[in-house]
């Protein structure tokens, strides 16, 4: 599939149905993924919580959602390599759309937790399946542009989530997210399966063997490296941005900081960052150099953020956009994961890696909460950020460059 498409114009290649549908799917996925962070305070307040419970129960529900994504990532990844990339695109969006509609009817924290867990399972499949499909369909020279478009358009779903949450109450915001997902199913009817997968499916090679990622040392290290380089992004989104109102109080920010606006400004920056990182990797012909630049920029922004004392609210929001931009390497991160492994394991890896990176927020938040009473909110954030960045840089150092790599091969298990 890759080599036969190289004679086409770049725009015709990048605007094919797979790229468009993957982009819209990730758009809806991000809408639903960040919606809880946006409606955390009003939804929990409506359930009778207040004060410190808004933070502790909020982190609990985020962790439950991330736990669901860990399990869902494994399930959808294996399914994608055994049954096909299209099966994930249909199954995952049905599950998280219905779960998010049900979120609008919650009456207790316990019910909220169950539904966020189910939604997390559904949300886990979208990005990995879309990136895998796009990476396998597009020529190797242009697939970086394709995944860049998917990530850039998808990230904007967070902006819509904030706009909707401001115009409607939190229950309606969940209903709209679920409806968007179900509507997208109609558009997906015309998307065809990856040729690489179809060829592999006709062979007798084992597909979707998740345990094989752990039975070979070199393969396991490759896999772990892919996960580690993505963790800093979720430290930013899950801690620094989700808890922006609490950080604003600690930093003496002049004016009230709204959690939904913080998420929106972060994702505006993320959209620009994903576009920039995707373009940079294509221009430099290097995924690793691009990742190095963004990881270093990311930690520099973290260090500034936790020392952003006494500024006004608008300046704080603008810097959150800078923080988001420095974390905008998600497109490159997932592309690297897809490029590191063969066709018979590619969906498993590309689906589980981003969800394990997201799931690392469980450990990150536990470490942050443990350090917070001893060092305070800002110092604890800096310590955790430094740990995440150090691990990511170490993993990146040992990774193989994958720009322009031919993906038409299999992993021997």
Number of C-alpha atoms within 10 A of each C-alpha: 13 19 12 9 15 15 9 11 9 16 9 9 21 23 13 15 16 25 27 20 23 29 27 25 29 29 27 29 30 26 28 28 26 24 26 26 23 24 22 22 22 18 22 21 14 13 14 13 16 14 9 9 15 18 18 11 17 21 23 18 23 26 25 23 28 28 24 24 31 24 20 25 32 24 21 33 30 25 21 29 27 21 17 21 28 19 17 28 25 20 16 23 27 19 19 31 27 21 25 29 21 19 25 20 14 18 14 12 18 11 14 21 20 18 25 28 25 22 31 31 27 29 31 34 37 28 30 33 32 29 32 28 28 28 25 24 25 27 25 20 17 17 25 29 24 29 29 29 23 29 32 26 21 23 30 23 28 29 24 18 27 25 15 19 21 15 10 13 14 22 19 17 27 28 19 21 26 27 16 19 26 19 11 17 16 10 14 19 11 10 16 13 16 20 15 19 25 14 11 19 18 8 9 7 12 16 26 24 16 17 10 15 20 14 11 11 11 11 17 15 16 18 21 17 22 28 25 24 29 28 24 28 26 22 27 25 23 23 20 25 28 27 21 23 18 15 22 23 15 16 18 14 20 16 14 12 20 17 20 28 19 27 30 27 24 31 31 24 25 29 30 22 27 29 25 19 28 29 17 19 20 20 10 12 17 15 25 21 14 22 26 16 14 18 25 14 16 24 22 14 21 23 17 13 21 19 13 20 17 15 14 16 17 14 13 23 21 16 20 29 25 25 30 29 27 29 31 32 32 26 25 26 25 25 27 22 26 29 24 22 22 18 27 27 27 33 36 31 33 31 33 31 29 29 30 25 24 26 26 24 26 23 11 22 21 15 15 25 17 12 17 15 10 10 13 13 20 20 17 20 28 19 15 19 24 17 13 23 22 18 15 22 17 13 18 21 11 12 17 13 16 18 20 17 11 15 20 17 12 17 15 10 15
